[in-house]
Structures are given as structure tokens and as C-alpha cells.
Amino acid sequence: MRAYRLKAGLSQAALAARLGISRQAVTALEKAPEAATFERLMKVWALLGIEVSLQEAASVADKRITTGLEW
């Protein structure tokens, strides 16, 4: 995330101000993004211009085909 923030030309303080959080919270996000809520990550990604797409894992798709599982 740090690389994307720097690419966007934002300091931690500037990103924090746009998110309405402390600079320390941005530091924590950069050190351990897995600890952040999905909502918080979505806000960060939107501000940094990062597009996120979701797709089904191949192993799940294979199981659905062989078991007849439908959504």
C-alpha cells in the first residue's frame, strides 16, 4: 500500500486527512493491511485509484462443477 500511496504523491498525513484517521492509523495500515476492515481498505484503494476485482478461485470452481453446487 505504501508504494501506491507514494505513487499518488501523498504523505501518510495527507492520506490520513482524506480518510479522516490519524497518521498513526495509516502507518498501521501499511504495516499490517490484513488487520484492516474491508471497508477501510476499500476507502484507501478508492483514494489511491486502485481497482480491485474479485474472482472465484479455480479450486472452488472445480468443486462446483463436480458437485453440482449452485449459488
Secondary structure, DSSP 8 states (H G I E B T S, - for coil): -HHHHHHTT--HHHHHHHHTS-HHHHHHHHH-GGGS-HHHHHHHHHHHT--------HHHHHHHHHHT---
